[in-house]
Amino acid sequence: MCAPIKPLRPAPRTVQSPPEPFMSRYVAPLSFTLAAVWVAVVFVLAGGGH
């Protein structure tokens, strides 16, 4: 007599994300900050003479 076959559960795997470049985490906030500063400068220059 055979015992009932239990479905084997796969062992939990830790999926590691591929290593990202070191500077990528800083480039996005820096570019966002530079864009915000540029927009602010454009608004000041556009409205400063009037």
C-alpha angles and dihedrals in degrees: 000000000000125000115237112271113243117211109250113238113218115243112258109262124206106226109209118205115235112267110267123213114271096238097047093084090056101039096067097053090042093052091046090051092048091050091051091049091048092052090049091050091049091051092048092049092045095049100031099082097051 
